[in-house]
Amino acid sequence: MKEIKGLDCKVYHEKLDNGLNVYVVPNNTVNNTYATYTTLYGGRDNEFYINDKLVSVPMGIAHFLEHKMFEMKDGSDVFNFFSERGSNCNANTTGTRTCYLFSGPNSFYENLEYLLKYVEEPYFTDKNVEKEKGIIGQEIMMYKDNPYSRMYDEIMYNTLINHPLKYPTIGTIESVNSITKENLYDCYNTFYHPSNMFIVVTGNVDVSKTFDTIKKHEEKRVLEKAPVIRRKEFNEPDKVFKKNVDIKMDVTIPKAAIAFKINVKNINMKDTDIYTCLLNMVDLKVGPTSLFTEKMKQEGFITDTFDTSIIKCDDHFIVVIDFETTSDIDVVIEKVINEVKDLSVNKKDFERRKKVAISGLLFVSDNIYKLNDKIMSDIINRGSINYNPIEDIKNYDIKNVDEIIKNINMDNYSIIKILPKA
């Protein structure tokens, strides 16, 4: 057992004989439980090496596979199983991972066994794969008609050149239609081996009983040796694919997104530290409580606050800022670019932002969903749980900001505008 210092959280961790890592964080002050079962496999994994052999599969297959895991051989309905026990279940796929989850106050151990069962028993046939293509095709069209989804997909496509995160996790109509059950089994057998997966449980659970339930189930599995997975490396240039793109849609309020493509290869810091510093720097510049945001709202340049996100793409970080405006959209874009390109911050503001970050962490410790997500994020991005997150934040120094500013170029950016149809 280890404690996440400063958050009053005890983490019980065990790596099972088959390679599956299990993390349990009990909290008897809540009347709920949350479990996630995650594989380190996502939308970016369209090309990879298995035992030094290059394998290429259609775009969107990780998301397709996520959908098909809910197809049971006996015809039973996974969602009904959890619903009948007063619980919710779901799954989601990002560029780097696929996660299956459930939450609810009752029948936890029965639910946990069922989660293990349906994730570990794939059932793909030519018929059910063909049926799913139509369903996902409709989902793709729905995303294309959503201005926010369309804006995100377009900004990634126009910012990146070679990296697979350029393409939407869901794939395209053409790529999805080319997926076969053999593709699905190949990817499942490669990436759904327990050595490439982990479970995180948070909430009101008995630690010993939770581990016993998982171990008992895993002992029944007959597994082949874990494949040696090596992801393909991509030579991604610093320049963006397209600088400016305008899209006409059925919107009443114009929207825009700006993506800054930042090469961080020469920064002498860990990627997780670079990410945290960039996040804080961007928040200080255009976050909800920044002076710039307040001024832009008061002067009528934006309808609400700016939304920001940071995506890691190997040697690059993509900083995305989006907003809505009823003002001159090009003027607002210019103001945002000028503000963000000057990432310098003063020490007083930096220290204030650190206190905000620490307060946010303290809130996370009381929320079983946010805590589970934080642990999951640590495992994916750091390779292990950060057991000293508050201390790490305290140790960030304005010198870290100076190191980043000194070694990055903010001149490579792409702009997407979603404009009303004439």
Stockholm file with secondary structure:
# STOCKHOLM 1.0

chainA/1-422         MKEIKGLDCKVYHEKLDNGLNVYVVPNNTVNNTYATYTTLYGGRDNEFYINDKLVSVPMGIAHFLEHKMFEMKDGSDVFNFFSERGSNCNANTTGTRTCYLFSGPNSFYENLEYLLKYVEEPYFTDKNVEKEKGIIGQEIMMYKDNPYSRMYDEIMYNTLINHPLKYPTIGTIESVNSITKENLYDCYNTFYHPSNMFIVVTGNVDVSKTFDTIKKHEEKRVLEKAPVIRRKEFNEPDKVFKKNVDIKMDVTIPKAAIAFKINVKNINMKDTDIYTCLLNMVDLKVGPTSLFTEKMKQEGFITDTFDTSIIKCDDHFIVVIDFETTSDIDVVIEKVINEVKDLSVNKKDFERRKKVAISGLLFVSDNIYKLNDKIMSDIINRGSINYNPIEDIKNYDIKNVDEIIKNINMDNYSIIKILPKA
#=GR chainA/1-422 SS CEEETTTTEEEEEEECTTSCEEEEEECTTSSCEEEEEEESCCTTTTEEEETTEEEECCTTHHHHHHHHTTBCTTCCBHHHHHHHTTCEEEEEECSSCEEEEEEESSCHHHHHHHHHHHHSCCCCCHHHHHHHHHHHHHHHHHHHHSHHHHHHHHHHHHHCSSSGGGSCTTCCHHHHHTCCHHHHHHHHHHHCSGGGEEEEEEESCCHHHHHHHHHHHHTTCCCCCCCCEEECCCCCCSSCSCSEEEEEESCSSCEEEEEEEEECTTCCSCHHHHHHHHHHHHHHHHSTTCHHHHHHHHTTSCSSCCEEEEEEETTEEEEEEEEECSSCHHHHHHHHHHHHHCCCCCHHHHHHHHHHHHHHHHHHTTCHHHHHHHHHHHHHHHSSCCSCHHHHHHHCCHHHHHHHHHHCCCCCEEEEEEEECC
#=GC SS_cons         CEEETTTTEEEEEEECTTSCEEEEEECTTSSCEEEEEEESCCTTTTEEEETTEEEECCTTHHHHHHHHTTBCTTCCBHHHHHHHTTCEEEEEECSSCEEEEEEESSCHHHHHHHHHHHHSCCCCCHHHHHHHHHHHHHHHHHHHHSHHHHHHHHHHHHHCSSSGGGSCTTCCHHHHHTCCHHHHHHHHHHHCSGGGEEEEEEESCCHHHHHHHHHHHHTTCCCCCCCCEEECCCCCCSSCSCSEEEEEESCSSCEEEEEEEEECTTCCSCHHHHHHHHHHHHHHHHSTTCHHHHHHHHTTSCSSCCEEEEEEETTEEEEEEEEECSSCHHHHHHHHHHHHHCCCCCHHHHHHHHHHHHHHHHHHTTCHHHHHHHHHHHHHHHSSCCSCHHHHHHHCCHHHHHHHHHHCCCCCEEEEEEEECC
//
